[in-house]
Amino acid sequence: MRLIRRSGSRRARERRYFLSLREIEVLEWVGRGKPAREIGEILGITKRTIDAHVVSAVRKIGAVNRTNAVAIAVRDRIINV
């Protein structure tokens, strides 16, 4: 079995995929099951902006959809849910 070494700092993890802090924050809320409208209310930004952050994060991570992006982000310890 091959061990994969993971970086401990959040800053290093975000650099791996070049995610912005806002994209990480939005992915955490998505991982907690919040819809875009509700995330927008929590963060004080529009649903459209939330959707743009999700689409950008999905693309950067190489996921096929938001659920897959959250799964990858949890696996790679980018977010905690």
N, C-alpha and C positions, 0 to 999 in steps of 0.2 A: 504494500500500500504506500502510495506516495503522499507525503504531507505537503500541503500548500501553505506557504507562509503568508499571513495577512497582516497588513499594516494596522497598527493600533489607533492612530490618530484619525479623527474625522476629516481633517484637512487633507491628509494623504488619500483617504478613501474617495473623497469628492474629486480629487485630481485624476484618479484612475479613469473615470468616465467624463471628466470635465463638466460635472453638473454644478449649476449655481446653487448657492445656499437656498434660494427661493424654490428651485426645483426639488431639492431634497426635502424641504419643509412641506411642499405640496404632496410629494409622494408619501410622506409619513401620514398625512391626513387621509389620503386615498387608502392607504393600508389599514387605517382605522375604520374604514367603511363610510366615510363622509362623502356625500355627493358634491359636485363642483360648486353648486349654488351655496351650499352651507360652508364649504371651505372659503369661498369668497367673502361671506359674511364674517367669518372668524378672522380672516387676514385683512379685511378692509379693502379688497380689490374685487373686480368684476368676475363673473362666471367665465366670460370670454378669456380673460387673462389667465385664469386657472386652467382652462382647457389648453391654452397655448403652452403653459409651463408643462403640463402633462404630456402633450404631443412632443415637445422638445426633449423631455426626459426619456420618453419611450424610444425616440430616435437615437439619442446619445447612448443609451444602454444597449440598444440592439434588440429590443423586445418587440413582440408582435401586437401587444395591446397593453392597457394600463395594469391589468391584473398580472400579466407576465412581468412587467416592469417592477411592480412591487415585490414579486417573488424573487427576482434577480437582486433587487436592492437589499432585501432581507438576507438572502443567501450570502451576498458579498459584504454584509454588515455596513451598508451605506445608511440604512435607516433601522430604527427599532420600533416595532409595533407591539 
